Amino acid sequence: MAESAIQIRRRGSGADPHIVVIGAGFTGLAAAYQLTSLGMSVTVLEGDAEVGGLAGSFEVNGEQLERFYHHWFATDSHIMQLVGELGGEHNIIYRPTRTGMYFAKNLFNLSTPLDVLRFKPLRYADRIRLAALVLRARAVKDWKQLESLTAEQWLSQLGGEAVYKIVWEPLLRGKFGSHAPDISAVWFWNKLKLRGGSRNRRGNEVLAYYRGGFAALAQRLAAEITARGGEIRTGAAASALLVDGNRVTGVKTAREVIEADAVIATPALPIIADLLRPHVPADYVDRLCKIQYLANVCVVLDLDRSLSKTYWLNVNDPGFPFVAVIEHTNFEPTETYGGRHIVYLSKYLAESDPLYAMSDAQMLDYSLPHLQRMFPDFARSWILASHVWRARFAQPIVLRGYRDLIPSAETALEGFYIATMAQIYPEDRGTNYAVREGRAIARRVCERMRRSQSAPAQTGPD
Ligand SMILES: Cc1cc2nc3c(=O)[nH]c(=O)nc-3n(C[C@H](O)[C@H](O)[C@H](O)COP(=O)(O)OP(=O)(O)OC[C@H]3O[C@@H](n4cnc5c(N)ncnc54)[C@H](O)[C@@H]3O)c2cc1C
């Protein structure tokens, strides 16, 4: 490739290299923040009207609330560090939370190891097995040894058949539906490690929240990017790429073309595949589309009273369509929302599932009778307001052998990089890892650009 084709310059101005980041979720914002720290010029393009992506919010009584329930674990160090850099440590609030399980028409408290020993649906020997399983799972250091196993195989080996059938299988089925038997042991190991690692000395789970909601942090990050000279354009979806030879040179939106020396794409892989399709070999695009996703529908209820004292209620009864009932105001106080009690009903499903196409009113009519069976006192009159949120690409499906499907950050198109939720492994999606990966890709792109800038001529792929 000729030297002139790879020279780095801000198109038209001859200034710093210019990088376009597609997506203003936590990955894109963290990447842009890091790029501005490294002295790069950056434009973030976001299709939505607001920043925040899956951690975005809506208003309840004038306060921002996540469309999809969000918390951090005490071990989420990458995002905590970023909050610290932004001078916002005082906004991180740690609180003990109560976890429970709905099973066979009963609510069980499962917050501490002692609760596990009192968990009546299991025989006493199986309760001990369950407690031991959690400890043994957390002790696994080399997750690669689990890669050949499904979660079902691993959990059955560790805790026995009864523990698997009552405790784990309903959770796997509730979340992954027909994919449940093929989910990787690595995915489940990570969940056990995270939840187990976020406990205080008494064994209670301690979770963290950002004062003002996750959207407030996304907005703080966006403000910092802008203050450092970066641009964030909302309502500006990337619709196509500008390509010269095999190198990306810009991004098109409905209104403009933004020239770029490099592009970092953070949306879900099928969206990235659509952008790349006209410019790269078909088999590369096919490989990008190998990872499947689940969608999510969250019904959010503002209630005039509480359902229970539990924050996170796993639904282990197969007769119920939700994987969990999350009473957010048993974590962040009800006073924040003017006394309203906030409850999320979470349903993961295939995008093709008829439930995903239901109107908000239909979804509510479908959901409430189930909630009423769980909480017999609950009445529709308790509802002050309701909201239904949908995310098409909510959860990558982490099957056995997942690592082989993960695309690398460099793509078949020079200068075009991918940093997306589906590449997070062995951990699972989460804002903490979005920040880690966003910052890492920014450093990598910057280093590549500096290296190629200083090289007299470069012929290899970047
Ligand atoms: C139900 C649910 C519960 C969750 N709970 C937690 C939790 O408790 N704690 C936690 O840390 N994480 C949680 N997560 C995960 C967390 O929300 C995500 O991991 C994280 O927000 C992903 O950030 P991201 O930037 O990688 O992706 P996204 O947030 O998906 O951001 C991608 C962005 O790209 C934009 N975009 C798409 N196409 C285009 C285009 N063509 N042009 C421009 N922009 C485009 C999208 O609008 C979006 O804003 C949860 C997720 C869900 C679905």
The ligand as an SDF file (V2000), in Angstrom:
LIG
                    3D

 53 58  0  0  0  0  0  0  0  0999 V2000
  -31.7600   -6.7790   31.1860 C   0  0  0  0  0  0  0  0  0  0  0  0
  -30.3490   -6.3320   31.3600 C   0  0  0  0  0  0  0  0  0  0  0  0
  -29.8210   -6.1900   32.6270 C   0  0  0  0  0  0  0  0  0  0  0  0
  -28.5000   -5.7810   32.7920 C   0  0  0  0  0  0  0  0  0  0  0  0
  -28.0210   -5.6300   34.0500 N   0  0  0  0  0  0  0  0  0  0  0  0
  -26.7690   -5.1520   34.2190 C   0  0  0  0  0  0  0  0  0  0  0  0
  -26.2820   -4.8690   35.5160 C   0  0  0  0  0  0  0  0  0  0  0  0
  -26.9560   -5.0740   36.5100 O   0  0  0  0  0  0  0  0  0  0  0  0
  -25.0250   -4.3560   35.6280 N   0  0  0  0  0  0  0  0  0  0  0  0
  -24.2370   -4.1120   34.5460 C   0  0  0  0  0  0  0  0  0  0  0  0
  -23.1280   -3.6160   34.6990 O   0  0  0  0  0  0  0  0  0  0  0  0
  -24.6670   -4.4080   33.3100 N   0  0  0  0  0  0  0  0  0  0  0  0
  -25.9040   -4.9150   33.1190 C   0  0  0  0  0  0  0  0  0  0  0  0
  -26.3700   -5.1700   31.8640 N   0  0  0  0  0  0  0  0  0  0  0  0
  -25.4300   -5.1330   30.7370 C   0  0  0  0  0  0  0  0  0  0  0  0
  -25.0610   -3.7410   30.3260 C   0  0  0  0  0  0  0  0  0  0  0  0
  -26.1890   -2.9490   30.1120 O   0  0  0  0  0  0  0  0  0  0  0  0
  -24.2810   -3.8500   29.0300 C   0  0  0  0  0  0  0  0  0  0  0  0
  -23.2520   -4.7960   29.1570 O   0  0  0  0  0  0  0  0  0  0  0  0
  -23.6130   -2.5710   28.6570 C   0  0  0  0  0  0  0  0  0  0  0  0
  -24.4600   -1.4850   28.8190 O   0  0  0  0  0  0  0  0  0  0  0  0
  -23.1850   -2.7060   27.2050 C   0  0  0  0  0  0  0  0  0  0  0  0
  -22.6570   -1.4990   26.7500 O   0  0  0  0  0  0  0  0  0  0  0  0
  -22.1780   -1.4170   25.2590 P   0  0  0  0  0  0  0  0  0  0  0  0
  -21.7640   -0.0240   25.0300 O   0  0  0  0  0  0  0  0  0  0  0  0
  -21.2150   -2.4870   24.9570 O   0  0  0  0  0  0  0  0  0  0  0  0
  -23.4400   -1.7770   24.3730 O   0  0  0  0  0  0  0  0  0  0  0  0
  -24.8100   -0.9930   24.2430 P   0  0  0  0  0  0  0  0  0  0  0  0
  -25.2360   -0.4680   25.5390 O   0  0  0  0  0  0  0  0  0  0  0  0
  -25.7250   -1.9130   23.5050 O   0  0  0  0  0  0  0  0  0  0  0  0
  -24.4160    0.2470   23.3150 O   0  0  0  0  0  0  0  0  0  0  0  0
  -24.3720    0.1750   21.9190 C   0  0  0  0  0  0  0  0  0  0  0  0
  -24.9010    1.5080   21.4270 C   0  0  0  0  0  0  0  0  0  0  0  0
  -24.8150    1.5280   20.0000 O   0  0  0  0  0  0  0  0  0  0  0  0
  -25.9520    2.2420   19.5200 C   0  0  0  0  0  0  0  0  0  0  0  0
  -26.1150    1.8950   18.1080 N   0  0  0  0  0  0  0  0  0  0  0  0
  -26.5940    0.7460   17.5560 C   0  0  0  0  0  0  0  0  0  0  0  0
  -26.5580    0.8330   16.2210 N   0  0  0  0  0  0  0  0  0  0  0  0
  -26.0310    2.0450   15.9160 C   0  0  0  0  0  0  0  0  0  0  0  0
  -25.7210    2.7050   14.6860 C   0  0  0  0  0  0  0  0  0  0  0  0
  -25.9400    2.1270   13.4930 N   0  0  0  0  0  0  0  0  0  0  0  0
  -25.1920    3.9580   14.7450 N   0  0  0  0  0  0  0  0  0  0  0  0
  -24.9480    4.5710   15.9560 C   0  0  0  0  0  0  0  0  0  0  0  0
  -25.2420    3.9820   17.1450 N   0  0  0  0  0  0  0  0  0  0  0  0
  -25.7470    2.7390   17.1110 C   0  0  0  0  0  0  0  0  0  0  0  0
  -27.0660    1.7620   20.4200 C   0  0  0  0  0  0  0  0  0  0  0  0
  -28.1670    2.6590   20.3700 O   0  0  0  0  0  0  0  0  0  0  0  0
  -26.3660    1.7370   21.7650 C   0  0  0  0  0  0  0  0  0  0  0  0
  -26.4930    2.9790   22.4250 O   0  0  0  0  0  0  0  0  0  0  0  0
  -27.6920   -5.5430   31.6650 C   0  0  0  0  0  0  0  0  0  0  0  0
  -28.2280   -5.6710   30.3810 C   0  0  0  0  0  0  0  0  0  0  0  0
  -29.5450   -6.0560   30.2250 C   0  0  0  0  0  0  0  0  0  0  0  0
  -30.1040   -6.1920   28.8470 C   0  0  0  0  0  0  0  0  0  0  0  0
  1  2  1  0
  2  3  1  0
  2 52  2  0
  3  4  2  0
  4  5  1  0
  4 50  1  0
  5  6  2  0
  6  7  1  0
  6 13  1  0
  7  8  2  0
  7  9  1  0
  9 10  1  0
 10 11  2  0
 10 12  1  0
 12 13  2  0
 13 14  1  0
 14 15  1  0
 14 50  1  0
 15 16  1  0
 16 17  1  0
 16 18  1  0
 18 19  1  0
 18 20  1  0
 20 21  1  0
 20 22  1  0
 22 23  1  0
 23 24  1  0
 24 25  2  0
 24 26  1  0
 24 27  1  0
 27 28  1  0
 28 29  2  0
 28 30  1  0
 28 31  1  0
 31 32  1  0
 32 33  1  0
 33 34  1  0
 33 48  1  0
 34 35  1  0
 35 36  1  0
 35 46  1  0
 36 37  1  0
 36 45  1  0
 37 38  2  0
 38 39  1  0
 39 40  1  0
 39 45  2  0
 40 41  1  0
 40 42  2  0
 42 43  1  0
 43 44  2  0
 44 45  1  0
 46 47  1  0
 46 48  1  0
 48 49  1  0
 50 51  2  0
 51 52  1  0
 52 53  1  0
M  END
$$$$
